[in-house]
Amino acid sequence: MALIKTEVTQEVVDYLARHARQDEVLERVARETSEMPKSVMQTTPDEAALLTMLARLIGARRALELGTFTGYGAISIARGLSDGGRLTCLEVDEEYAEIARRNIEDAGVAERVEIVVGPALESLRVMPAEPTFDYVFLDADKPGYPDYYEEIVPRLAPGGLLLIDNVLLGGAVTDPQEDRERTIDALNDRVTADERVDSVMVLVADGLTFVRRRDS
C-alpha cells in the first residue's frame, strides 16, 4: 500500500496558494470567479503556477487549452510561453469567453491568446490531424474527455506535453458509481496503457495527469 505523506486539508491548500506567487491580476480573477455559481471550475493557484512553470520548462510555443472559463489558467499558460508563442483557447460558453478576454487583456497577454467559441470537439476536428501543439491543457466537460484525448494525441508534437485536469474527481474514481466517474476512470486506464505516450498522474488540485507523446 502506498504511503500517505501529507493529508490534504484546507490549511495545506491555503498554504500552497500563499506560495503560488499570484500577482494582483490573478488575485482579482480568483476573487471574482469565487463569487460565480460554478466557481469550483477555476484552476487553483498552485496548479496555475505549475502551468506557467511547465510551459517555460519545455519552451512551449504552440499551446492549446480546452475549457477556459474566466481565463485564470489561460493567463498562466500564456505567461509561460516562449517569445512568439501562441495559445488557442476552446470555450463553449460565450459569456465565459468574454469574461476571459477581459481578464487576459488586463493581464497583458492578449496578443498571445486566441479564444475560439463553440463545442471544443468540433473545433478540434476542423484542425489538421497532424502534430501541431507542444503544450495542451485539457480542463473541459468530463464526459467528453475520451473523445478529446483521441483528437489531441495526433495533434501533439513528439515530445509535446498534454495535461489532463480533474482525473481524480474528488477521489470518486477509486470507486466509480456514476457515468461521469466511470468515464474518467476508464480514461485513466486508457492513458496508462497507451503505447503512444508516457504518462504519470500526480496529486495536484483534483488530480493532474502528465502525458508526453513519445518521439517515435
C-alpha positions as a printed NumPy array, in Angstrom:
array([[  0.   ,   0.   ,   0.   ],
       [  1.308,   3.454,  -0.903],
       [  2.06 ,   5.789,   1.99 ],
       [  0.094,   8.971,   2.684],
       [  2.791,  11.537,   3.344],
       [  0.612,  14.652,   3.668],
       [ -3.088,  14.856,   4.468],
       [ -4.862,  17.314,   2.164],
       [ -6.542,  19.814,   4.463],
       [ -7.842,  23.333,   3.906],
       [ -4.799,  24.615,   5.765],
       [ -2.47 ,  22.796,   3.372],
       [ -4.387,  24.099,   0.348],
       [ -4.223,  27.65 ,   1.691],
       [ -0.51 ,  27.237,   2.34 ],
       [  0.063,  26.146,  -1.258],
       [ -1.941,  29.101,  -2.531],
       [  0.108,  31.556,  -0.47 ],
       [  3.269,  30.27 ,  -2.122],
       [  1.954,  30.339,  -5.696],
       [  3.201,  33.912,  -6.312],
       [ -0.106,  35.276,  -7.574],
       [  0.053,  38.851,  -8.816],
       [ -2.752,  41.404,  -8.471],
       [ -4.434,  40.365, -11.72 ],
       [ -4.622,  36.684, -10.823],
       [ -5.758,  37.529,  -7.298],
       [ -8.574,  39.645,  -8.721],
       [ -9.611,  36.962, -11.227],
       [ -9.613,  34.338,  -8.467],
       [-11.618,  36.553,  -6.13 ],
       [-14.248,  37.483,  -8.712],
       [-14.538,  33.935, -10.024],
       [-15.019,  32.605,  -6.499],
       [-18.302,  34.522,  -6.365],
       [-19.682,  32.844,  -9.508],
       [-22.093,  29.866,  -9.382],
       [-19.579,  27.47 , -10.982],
       [-16.507,  28.775,  -9.175],
       [-15.364,  25.202,  -8.49 ],
       [-14.242,  25.037, -12.132],
       [-11.468,  27.573, -11.535],
       [ -7.855,  26.414, -11.637],
       [ -6.221,  26.509,  -8.199],
       [ -3.309,  28.929,  -7.619],
       [ -0.717,  26.185,  -7.156],
       [ -1.861,  24.376, -10.291],
       [ -1.839,  27.634, -12.262],
       [  1.722,  28.33 , -11.144],
       [  2.629,  24.822, -12.289],
       [  1.079,  25.504, -15.718],
       [  3.351,  28.518, -16.103],
       [  6.428,  26.663, -14.914],
       [  5.872,  23.678, -17.192],
       [  5.334,  25.887, -20.235],
       [  8.653,  27.58 , -19.502],
       [ 10.476,  24.327, -18.858],
       [  9.536,  22.807, -22.214],
       [  9.856,  26.079, -24.144],
       [  6.238,  25.886, -25.28 ],
       [  5.334,  27.872, -28.403],
       [  2.087,  26.339, -29.701],
       [ -0.333,  25.795, -26.833],
       [ -3.954,  24.685, -26.653],
       [ -6.445,  24.919, -23.809],
       [ -9.798,  23.141, -23.735],
       [-12.124,  24.818, -21.247],
       [-11.128,  28.409, -20.476],
       [-13.843,  29.576, -18.038],
       [-12.76 ,  33.031, -16.766],
       [ -9.187,  32.858, -18.029],
       [ -7.151,  32.126, -14.913],
       [ -5.443,  29.109, -16.436],
       [ -5.095,  30.774, -19.841],
       [ -3.251,  33.72 , -18.318],
       [ -0.922,  31.326, -16.518],
       [ -0.171,  29.338, -19.676],
       [  0.303,  32.436, -21.842],
       [  2.785,  33.894, -19.374],
       [  4.919,  30.764, -19.667],
       [  5.13 ,  30.672, -23.462],
       [  8.36 ,  31.333, -25.321],
       [  8.753,  34.524, -27.355],
       [  6.339,  34.419, -30.253],
       [  4.286,  31.689, -28.601],
       [  0.538,  31.416, -29.135],
       [ -2.256,  29.919, -27.062],
       [ -5.541,  28.803, -28.621],
       [ -8.402,  28.502, -26.133],
       [-11.536,  26.477, -26.868],
       [-14.515,  27.643, -24.789],
       [-18.13 ,  26.637, -25.382],
       [-19.767,  29.496, -23.46 ],
       [-19.693,  32.989, -24.995],
       [-20.293,  34.657, -21.625],
       [-17.283,  32.94 , -20.076],
       [-15.242,  33.68 , -23.188],
       [-15.99 ,  37.394, -22.899],
       [-15.008,  37.435, -19.221],
       [-11.811,  35.563, -20.099],
       [-10.98 ,  38.052, -22.867],
       [-11.223,  40.964, -20.428],
       [ -9.07 ,  39.202, -17.851],
       [ -6.492,  38.182, -20.447],
       [ -6.336,  41.766, -21.695],
       [ -5.875,  43.023, -18.137],
       [ -3.023,  40.548, -17.661],
       [ -1.216,  41.951, -20.707],
       [ -1.108,  38.701, -22.691],
       [ -3.942,  39.286, -25.174],
       [ -1.549,  39.324, -28.132],
       [ -0.621,  35.708, -27.324],
       [ -4.136,  34.321, -26.908],
       [ -6.994,  33.467, -29.268],
       [-10.317,  32.289, -27.865],
       [-12.456,  30.129, -30.154],
       [-16.082,  29.896, -29.014],
       [-18.038,  26.709, -29.7  ],
       [-18.011,  22.986, -28.882],
       [-14.388,  22.004, -28.345],
       [-14.703,  18.684, -30.154],
       [-15.975,  20.398, -33.299],
       [-13.194,  22.977, -33.094],
       [-10.604,  20.223, -32.705],
       [-11.877,  18.208, -35.621],
       [-11.572,  21.081, -38.072],
       [ -7.881,  21.385, -37.185],
       [ -5.4  ,  19.368, -39.262],
       [ -4.824,  15.936, -37.709],
       [ -1.064,  16.412, -37.589],
       [  1.487,  17.278, -34.876],
       [  0.896,  20.938, -34.117],
       [  0.82 ,  21.64 , -30.391],
       [  3.677,  21.206, -27.951],
       [  1.569,  22.031, -24.873],
       [ -2.095,  21.209, -24.181],
       [ -4.238,  21.709, -21.076],
       [ -7.473,  19.695, -21.001],
       [ -9.998,  21.039, -18.498],
       [-13.337,  20.866, -20.313],
       [-16.525,  18.82 , -19.8  ],
       [-15.595,  15.494, -18.275],
       [-17.899,  13.216, -20.345],
       [-16.084,  14.481, -23.438],
       [-12.596,  13.642, -22.162],
       [-12.194,  10.331, -24.048],
       [-13.051,  11.945, -27.391],
       [-10.877,  14.964, -26.653],
       [ -7.966,  12.71 , -25.767],
       [ -8.16 ,  10.804, -29.041],
       [ -8.307,  14.048, -31.016],
       [ -5.469,  15.704, -29.076],
       [ -2.825,  12.959, -29.2  ],
       [ -2.396,  13.001, -33.016],
       [ -2.108,  16.794, -32.862],
       [  0.537,  16.69 , -30.124],
       [  4.089,  17.172, -31.345],
       [  6.604,  14.419, -30.482],
       [  7.88 ,  15.258, -27.013],
       [  4.867,  17.534, -26.5  ],
       [  3.043,  17.693, -23.176],
       [ -0.656,  17.169, -22.512],
       [ -2.014,  17.95 , -19.042],
       [ -5.353,  16.36 , -18.124],
       [ -7.113,  18.004, -15.178],
       [ -9.586,  16.576, -12.648],
       [ -8.532,  12.963, -13.148],
       [ -9.451,  12.077,  -9.549],
       [-12.895,  13.699,  -9.341],
       [-12.51 ,  14.245,  -5.639],
       [-11.459,  10.624,  -5.192],
       [-14.618,   9.204,  -6.796],
       [-12.603,   7.389,  -9.48 ],
       [-11.402,   4.891,  -6.877],
       [-14.951,   3.527,  -6.6  ],
       [-16.883,   4.959,  -9.548],
       [-20.657,   4.891,  -9.207],
       [-21.855,   7.391, -11.812],
       [-21.281,   7.555, -15.562],
       [-19.045,  10.621, -15.23 ],
       [-16.838,   8.827, -12.718],
       [-16.675,   5.637, -14.765],
       [-15.745,   7.656, -17.853],
       [-12.762,   9.29 , -16.173],
       [-11.688,   6.037, -14.503],
       [-11.716,   4.287, -17.885],
       [ -9.776,   7.126, -19.474],
       [ -7.153,   6.981, -16.733],
       [ -6.668,   3.286, -17.501],
       [ -6.538,   4.002, -21.237],
       [ -3.859,   6.666, -20.844],
       [ -1.74 ,   4.402, -18.644],
       [ -1.878,   1.652, -21.289],
       [ -1.402,   3.92 , -24.315],
       [  1.849,   2.96 , -26.073],
       [  1.917,   6.297, -27.925],
       [  2.697,   8.219, -24.761],
       [  4.457,   8.291, -21.421],
       [  2.261,   9.365, -18.518],
       [  2.15 ,   9.993, -14.791],
       [ -0.738,  11.016, -12.548],
       [  0.041,  13.395,  -9.681],
       [ -1.883,  14.723,  -6.707],
       [ -2.198,  18.361,  -7.768],
       [ -5.549,  20.058,  -7.144],
       [ -8.131,  17.431,  -8.223],
       [ -5.544,  15.194,  -9.866],
       [ -3.422,  16.064, -12.893],
       [ -2.054,  13.618, -15.457],
       [  1.101,  14.48 , -17.384],
       [  1.06 ,  12.901, -20.844],
       [  4.143,  13.131, -23.068],
       [  3.888,  11.978, -26.658],
       [  6.737,   9.639, -27.443],
       [  9.218,  10.649, -30.108],
       [  8.504,   7.556, -32.195]])
